[in-house]
Amino acid sequence: MQRKKTKKVKVGNIYIGGDSPVTIQSMTNTKTANIKDTIEQIKLLEKAGCEIIRVAVPDEESAQAIKKIKKEINIPLVADIHFDYKLAIKSIEHGADKIRINPGNVGGIDKIKEIIKAAKHYNIPIRVGVNSGSLERDILEKYKKPCAEALAESAIRNVKLLEDLDFFNIVVSVKSSNVLETIESYKILSRSIDYPLHLGVTESGTLISGTVKSSIGIGLLLYEGIGDTIRVSLTDDPVNEIKVAREILKSLGLRKGIEIVSCPTCGRTNINLIELAQKITRELENYTKPIKVAIMGCAVNGPGEAKEADIGIAAGKGEALIFKKGEIIKKVKESEILEELFKEIEKL
């Protein structure tokens, strides 16, 4: 797929946009002022593959905590600001690598000028973050309700506001909990501006519903070449946001890593393949080797159907065949499947 070329923006020690890879973001759900818990969660997210982390800054104590948090983590930190422009400035002064604001809710042009002054001084970008719950009154009156056109118009207006103030170090997002609305708003935005776009479906739900909505919304946009950084929003452990985001990117060929395929099981299955597949997936979830592993429940879905896999198993009653590129290399007992499979994976 051909990605749209956008401006390149530096966030901490990485880049968003231009020829940079699509990056993965998440947001902590700890109280930012609880420095210990926030650092612990960020480190878990780093290990899972998070490349940019965002923290909520609802008060001055949270803004001050950024300085200590930054010393203990290895990825860029974004401060999420609403309403109080002073918190944006304090977050910048305490080391935030980027701030996220909705210019329409920080209190007027003079306050936006102060934020821009600080961002310029520290040379950090601002994400203009618009969502369906924070549209300007006149835009809502124009469109009668939140919609794709309203979201895009609000974002473009706020981008122009920053540009008129001679600020161009910008990332943009337009998020809705409605998947189709999100897709259409980003399409309009992509045609209208060339700043890097932060993709996401906001308030997408719990693990299953949120994964489905995010995969469709983010996936369709990335397939069309739109998007430079992504955040999967789940009402769940933030580590799962990273896992889902990685799978979205891998499925579109935008990120290398291990790919696991497994059959859905049926009446021919004679072992607990669901449990086996879960164990294999957990063991390999942090592997970065670009290999394909097949976990098949019988001879029908075995080496023939999964012959394109680099390595795989075809389970039988109390035993399994291990195959490479469709060729059987050994037969093992059920109790030996995991050990023998991992041995062969290590050889690849």
Solvent accessible surface area in square Angstrom, and as a share of the most:
residue,aa,sasa,rsa
1,M,107,0.48
2,Q,160,0.71
3,R,56,0.20
4,K,71,0.30
5,K,141,0.60
6,T,16,0.09
7,K,81,0.34
8,K,105,0.44
9,V,6,0.03
10,K,103,0.44
11,V,0,0.00
12,G,26,0.25
13,N,112,0.57
14,I,44,0.22
15,Y,92,0.35
16,I,0,0.00
17,G,0,0.00
18,G,9,0.09
19,D,110,0.57
20,S,9,0.06
21,P,92,0.58
22,V,2,0.01
23,T,10,0.06
24,I,0,0.00
25,Q,3,0.01
26,S,0,0.00
27,M,32,0.14
28,T,9,0.05
29,N,102,0.52
30,T,33,0.19
31,K,165,0.70
32,T,4,0.03
33,A,32,0.25
34,N,66,0.34
35,I,48,0.25
36,K,137,0.58
37,D,58,0.30
38,T,0,0.00
39,I,22,0.11
40,E,85,0.38
41,Q,27,0.12
42,I,0,0.00
43,K,95,0.40
44,L,107,0.53
45,L,0,0.00
46,E,35,0.16
47,K,153,0.65
48,A,9,0.07
49,G,25,0.24
50,C,5,0.03
51,E,49,0.22
52,I,0,0.00
53,I,0,0.00
54,R,17,0.06
55,V,0,0.00
56,A,38,0.30
57,V,4,0.02
58,P,96,0.60
59,D,64,0.33
60,E,80,0.36
61,E,111,0.50
62,S,3,0.02
63,A,0,0.00
64,Q,90,0.40
65,A,4,0.03
66,I,0,0.00
67,K,111,0.47
68,K,126,0.53
69,I,0,0.00
70,K,59,0.25
71,K,150,0.64
72,E,88,0.40
73,I,16,0.08
74,N,117,0.60
75,I,25,0.13
76,P,5,0.03
77,L,0,0.00
78,V,1,0.00
79,A,0,0.00
80,D,13,0.07
81,I,0,0.00
82,H,67,0.30
83,F,144,0.60
84,D,58,0.30
85,Y,43,0.16
86,K,115,0.49
87,L,13,0.07
88,A,0,0.00
89,I,32,0.16
90,K,62,0.26
91,S,0,0.00
92,I,2,0.01
93,E,92,0.41
94,H,50,0.22
95,G,29,0.28
96,A,3,0.03
97,D,18,0.09
98,K,1,0.00
99,I,0,0.00
100,R,18,0.06
101,I,0,0.00
102,N,2,0.01
103,P,3,0.02
104,G,51,0.49
105,N,33,0.17
106,V,1,0.00
107,G,49,0.47
108,G,40,0.39
109,I,78,0.39
110,D,99,0.51
111,K,79,0.33
112,I,5,0.03
113,K,96,0.41
114,E,78,0.35
115,I,0,0.00
116,I,7,0.04
117,K,139,0.59
118,A,12,0.09
119,A,0,0.00
120,K,92,0.39
121,H,144,0.64
122,Y,100,0.38
123,N,119,0.61
124,I,15,0.08
125,P,1,0.01
126,I,0,0.00
127,R,4,0.01
128,V,0,0.00
129,G,0,0.00
130,V,1,0.00
131,N,36,0.18
132,S,29,0.19
133,G,75,0.72
134,S,36,0.23
135,L,16,0.08
136,E,34,0.15
137,R,195,0.71
138,D,74,0.38
139,I,1,0.00
140,L,62,0.31
141,E,110,0.50
142,K,124,0.53
143,Y,60,0.23
144,K,172,0.73
145,K,134,0.57
146,P,49,0.31
147,C,26,0.16
148,A,8,0.06
149,E,87,0.39
150,A,0,0.00
151,L,0,0.00
152,A,1,0.01
153,E,46,0.21
154,S,0,0.00
155,A,0,0.00
156,I,57,0.29
157,R,95,0.34
158,N,4,0.02
159,V,4,0.02
160,K,117,0.49
161,L,48,0.24
162,L,0,0.00
163,E,57,0.25
164,D,98,0.51
165,L,38,0.19
166,D,86,0.45
167,F,6,0.02
168,F,101,0.42
169,N,39,0.20
170,I,0,0.00
171,V,0,0.00
172,V,0,0.00
173,S,1,0.01
174,V,0,0.00
175,K,16,0.07
176,S,2,0.01
177,S,46,0.30
178,N,78,0.40
179,V,24,0.14
180,L,130,0.65
181,E,33,0.15
182,T,1,0.00
183,I,9,0.05
184,E,81,0.36
185,S,0,0.00
186,Y,0,0.00
187,K,47,0.20
188,I,38,0.19
189,L,0,0.00
190,S,9,0.06
191,R,180,0.66
192,S,61,0.40
193,I,23,0.12
194,D,65,0.34
195,Y,4,0.02
196,P,0,0.00
197,L,4,0.02
198,H,0,0.00
199,L,0,0.00
200,G,1,0.01
201,V,0,0.00
202,T,24,0.14
203,E,137,0.61
204,S,1,0.01
205,G,23,0.22
206,T,81,0.47
207,L,73,0.36
208,I,140,0.71
209,S,48,0.31
210,G,0,0.00
211,T,38,0.22
212,V,78,0.45
213,K,71,0.30
214,S,0,0.00
215,S,40,0.26
216,I,83,0.42
217,G,1,0.01
218,I,1,0.00
219,G,12,0.12
220,L,86,0.43
221,L,1,0.01
222,L,2,0.01
223,Y,138,0.52
224,E,95,0.42
225,G,2,0.02
226,I,15,0.08
227,G,6,0.06
228,D,2,0.01
229,T,0,0.00
230,I,0,0.00
231,R,32,0.12
232,V,0,0.00
233,S,14,0.09
234,L,18,0.09
235,T,99,0.57
236,D,52,0.27
237,D,75,0.39
238,P,5,0.03
239,V,27,0.15
240,N,33,0.17
241,E,3,0.01
242,I,0,0.00
243,K,76,0.32
244,V,17,0.10
245,A,0,0.00
246,R,37,0.14
247,E,97,0.44
248,I,10,0.05
249,L,0,0.00
250,K,35,0.15
251,S,93,0.60
252,L,40,0.20
253,G,66,0.63
254,L,41,0.20
255,R,62,0.23
256,K,167,0.71
257,G,11,0.11
258,I,6,0.03
259,E,86,0.39
260,I,51,0.26
261,V,40,0.23
262,S,56,0.36
263,C,16,0.10
264,P,121,0.76
265,T,45,0.26
266,C,64,0.38
267,G,85,0.81
268,R,127,0.46
269,T,28,0.16
270,N,89,0.46
271,I,20,0.10
272,N,91,0.47
273,L,4,0.02
274,I,105,0.53
275,E,77,0.35
276,L,19,0.09
277,A,17,0.13
278,Q,95,0.42
279,K,77,0.33
280,I,0,0.00
281,T,60,0.35
282,R,146,0.53
283,E,101,0.45
284,L,0,0.00
285,E,60,0.27
286,N,76,0.39
287,Y,55,0.21
288,T,107,0.62
289,K,62,0.26
290,P,94,0.59
291,I,22,0.11
292,K,42,0.18
293,V,0,0.00
294,A,0,0.00
295,I,0,0.00
296,M,16,0.07
297,G,1,0.01
298,C,13,0.08
299,A,86,0.66
300,V,87,0.50
301,N,23,0.12
302,G,0,0.00
303,P,20,0.13
304,G,49,0.47
305,E,111,0.50
306,A,1,0.01
307,K,130,0.55
308,E,94,0.42
309,A,0,0.00
310,D,29,0.15
311,I,0,0.00
312,G,0,0.00
313,I,0,0.00
314,A,3,0.03
315,A,3,0.02
316,G,24,0.23
317,K,167,0.71
318,G,39,0.38
319,E,67,0.30
320,A,1,0.01
321,L,44,0.22
322,I,0,0.00
323,F,0,0.00
324,K,53,0.22
325,K,123,0.52
326,G,19,0.19
327,E,122,0.55
328,I,96,0.49
329,I,72,0.37
330,K,62,0.26
331,K,129,0.55
332,V,10,0.06
333,K,135,0.57
334,E,79,0.35
335,S,105,0.68
336,E,64,0.29
337,I,2,0.01
338,L,51,0.25
339,E,103,0.46
340,E,28,0.13
341,L,0,0.00
342,F,41,0.17
343,K,99,0.42
344,E,6,0.03
345,I,1,0.00
346,E,103,0.46
347,K,141,0.60
348,L,81,0.40
